[in-house]
Amino acid sequence: MGKLTDPIYKQVLERNKGEPEFHQAVKEVLDSIEPALEKYPEFMENGIVERIVEPERVIHFRVPWVDDKGKV
């Protein structure tokens, strides 16, 4: 890990325990963008990196119901 991305990676490990595949993916992305972060420090200053490593989560569920005619 690079000096810029190491603290972010440690936060990811703490927040997302038990998800080794996700950890690996984040590490690979952070390693690959380290040169760009050094060249464009505004990405770090504006919190862009913290946002791209936050997984988007969706809760999906179904609620069955019975209408007035007794049909599900």
Contact map, one row per residue, 1 for C-alpha under 8 A:
111011000000000000000000001001100000000000000000000000000000000000000000
111111000000000000000000000000100100000000000000000000000000000000000000
111111100000000000000000000000000000000000000000000000000000000000000000
011111110000000000000000000000000100110000000000000000000000000000000000
111111111000000000000000000001100100000000000000000000000000000000000000
111111111100000000000000000000000000000000000000000000000000000000000000
001111111110000000000000000000000000000000000000000000000000000000000000
000111111111000000000000000000000000000000000000110000000000000000000000
000011111111100000000000011001000000000000000000000000000000000000000000
000001111111110000000000000000000000000000000000000000000000000000000000
000000111111111000000000000000000000000000000000000000000000000000000000
000000011111111100000010000000000000000000000000000011000000000000000000
000000001111111110000010000000000000000000000000000000000000000000000000
000000000111111110000000000000000000000000000000000000000000000000000000
000000000011111110000000000000000000000000000000000000000000000000000000
000000000001111111100010000000000000000000000000000000000000000000000000
000000000000111111110000000000000000000000000000000000000000000000000000
000000000000000111110000000000000000000000000000000000000000000000000000
000000000000000111111110000000000000000000000000000000000000000000000000
000000000000000011111111000000000000000000000000000000000000000000000000
000000000000000000111111100000000000000000000000000000000000000000000000
000000000000000000111111110000000000000000000000000000000000000000000000
000000000001100100111111111000000000000000000000000000000000000000000000
000000000000000000011111111100000000000000000000000000000000000000000000
000000000000000000001111111110000000000000000000000000000000000000000000
000000001000000000000111111111000000000000000000000010000000000000000000
100000001000000000000011111111100000000000000000000000000000000000000000
000000000000000000000001111111110000000000000000000000000000000000000000
000000000000000000000000111111111000000000000000000000000000000000000000
100010001000000000000000011111111100000000000000000000000000000000000000
110010000000000000000000001111111100000000000000000000000000000000000000
000000000000000000000000000111111110000000000000000000000000000000000000
000000000000000000000000000011111111100000000000000000000000000000000000
010110000000000000000000000001111111110000000000000000000000000000000000
000000000000000000000000000000011111111000000000000000000000000000000000
000000000000000000000000000000001111111100000000000000000000000000000000
000100000000000000000000000000001111111111110000000000000000000000000000
000100000000000000000000000000000111111110000000000000000000000000000000
000000000000000000000000000000000011111110000000000000000000000000000000
000000000000000000000000000000000001111111100000000000000000000000000000
000000000000000000000000000000000000111111111000000000000000000000000000
000000000000000000000000000000000000100111111100000000000000000000000000
000000000000000000000000000000000000100111111111100000000000000000000000
000000000000000000000000000000000000100011111111100000000000000000000000
000000000000000000000000000000000000000011111111000000000000000000000000
000000000000000000000000000000000000000001111111000000000000000000000000
000000000000000000000000000000000000000000111111111000000000000000000000
000000000000000000000000000000000000000000111111111100000000000000000000
000000010000000000000000000000000000000000110011111110000000000000000000
000000010000000000000000000000000000000000000011111111000000000000000000
000000000000000000000000000000000000000000000011111111000000000000000000
000000000000000000000000000000000000000000000001111111100000000000000000
000000000001000000000000010000000000000000000000111111100000000000000000
000000000001000000000000000000000000000000000000011111110000000000000000
000000000000000000000000000000000000000000000000000111111000000000000000
000000000000000000000000000000000000000000000000000001111100000000000000
000000000000000000000000000000000000000000000000000000111110000000000000
000000000000000000000000000000000000000000000000000000011111000000000000
000000000000000000000000000000000000000000000000000000001111100000000000
000000000000000000000000000000000000000000000000000000000111110000000000
000000000000000000000000000000000000000000000000000000000011111000000000
000000000000000000000000000000000000000000000000000000000001111100000000
000000000000000000000000000000000000000000000000000000000000111110000000
000000000000000000000000000000000000000000000000000000000000011111000001
000000000000000000000000000000000000000000000000000000000000001111100001
000000000000000000000000000000000000000000000000000000000000000111111111
000000000000000000000000000000000000000000000000000000000000000011111111
000000000000000000000000000000000000000000000000000000000000000001111110
000000000000000000000000000000000000000000000000000000000000000001111110
000000000000000000000000000000000000000000000000000000000000000001111111
000000000000000000000000000000000000000000000000000000000000000001111111
000000000000000000000000000000000000000000000000000000000000000111100111
